[in-house]
Amino acid sequence: MIERADVVLCDFGGTMHGYCSDITRMFVVADVDPEVRDAYDVLVAAQEAGVQAATVGTPCEAVDAAARAVIDDAGYGEFFVHRTGHGIGTEAHEDPYVVAGNHTPLAAGHAFSVEPGIYLPGRFGLRLEDIVIATAPGPERLNHAARDLAIVD
């Protein structure tokens, strides 16, 4: 049962014309713990750093590092336990993987997620995911849903 102050992570996907989509948003029931709000603010900044780093020619690992640095600097580094993102197209998870050790440079037209997370065991988990396309003028975010921490009653 979901109760007051619970943090709810919703990861949605679907397909259209053979292509996949993916988005993750966060909800809190009624009362927001200040630590949850603070960690979520870090997460928003980390995701933005990852998106802004996702320029054509940038190695995937540099995008991961940009998002991870924000979380590390805030003291949550050990709680970011997965890659920053994955390619998306005809498969929900495909190349290019946005992860340390992937030297593949982003090419114009690459579509991928930027989805950093902070997971405090037994307390709460947070993730914010959008799909981004690397384009010559710069990264283009495809999800336009609000990225605020949604508070529901």
Secondary structure, DSSP 8 states (H G I E B T S, - for coil): ---TT-EEEEEEEEEETTEEEEEEEEEEES---HHHHHHHHHHHHHHHHHHHH--TT-BHHHHHHHHHHHHHHTT-GGG--S-SEEE-SSSSSEEEEESTT---B--TT-EEEE--EEEETTTEEEE-BEEEE--TTS-EE---S--S-EEE-
